[in-house]
């Protein structure tokens, strides 16, 4: 498996993603965008991209803040995501830039792209779907599912999986039901999953280290959701 | 694969289930109860039991009405389920009798049992879990998730998967959120899934023939939910 920095830009802004793929494999393979949590591109998203490369995909862990910036504190990370979620066109333009960068790679089949993300990254992956991008599928792991710019009928071509914890204090159940209503109105193909006994950031083994109440790693939920994603990829990339 | 009638009883009442297993296979294997829709034990549940037998399980398509009775009309079937849902102790006793009959079979590992069900059968499988039966897992397909006797903390040992359609007029979203709340209070391990674009009875290829608005087969939802069940069985029977 090979990893490299992948630089891309949007206007004056430059981004540094982490690209991973199996360099012993020939030909174009499905590509997967991996979008980080609020804290910026770091170990968690990079490891997931590498796991996807091991599984035969070409994966780009994207950089949503530019220059590979990481928040110096939890407060700063939350502030950054809040600003981007309030400015949906900018958020969509940034993930679109990453999408275009991944599609341009010779290793990648540009017709077979998916996007996944964690927390803020899940939110971002859903925004890529709402933008109407020709992405086959999106998986949001503990991502806030609501938006300032809900999708209208027929706007979403991507199939969607959203997985959240029933004990996630940042994603109350009314947000999940609002998301289901939005997806119904949009006539989107969405699978919305809620796991009981599961808090926010359940896929991140380092979640507990932040000392934020409501964040907790959950190995079983992490494994189940990863398996669900793989099953979903088998369907959309068939 | 071998199929046979399996007779069992509860007090004065006699039941005729449809038992399926691979008779070329040696030793005790996991057992799965399959509970029919409102109309009584028929082709749909029997075919699913046979599919499970093909996959290496010993499966009993149960008879919840006694004598293998099938409703002569949709109205009669709905009346029967309404009566049983209003009398939860009787409903639980009947599925418990089937559970005991399956566990008593020499082909079955009595410590590795799951229950699945469709519509009313999904409701019934969930009641088996609420009763505290030592079943490893329960999967409810388009089953009404609410009950007259909600589970208290620690009462449920089975892991649970509930899958419903967002366009199912018989299972409005508030029932799904009420179920999530019940499972949270019960401290149960539940995975609650809602598929958009999917109506009631989505697993039954004959659903549309009944001419009831809101019932519709959906091949993709049928396949996804079956795959999800198989993945769940791999986890609980590991």
Interface residues (C-beta under 8 A of the other chain):
Chain A: X166 X167 X173 X177 X180 X183 X184 X187 X188 X189 X190 X191 X192 X193 X194 X195 X196 X197 X224 X227 X228 X231 X235
Chain B: X166 X167 X173 X177 X180 X183 X184 X187 X188 X189 X190 X191 X192 X193 X194 X195 X196 X197 X224 X227 X228 X231 X235
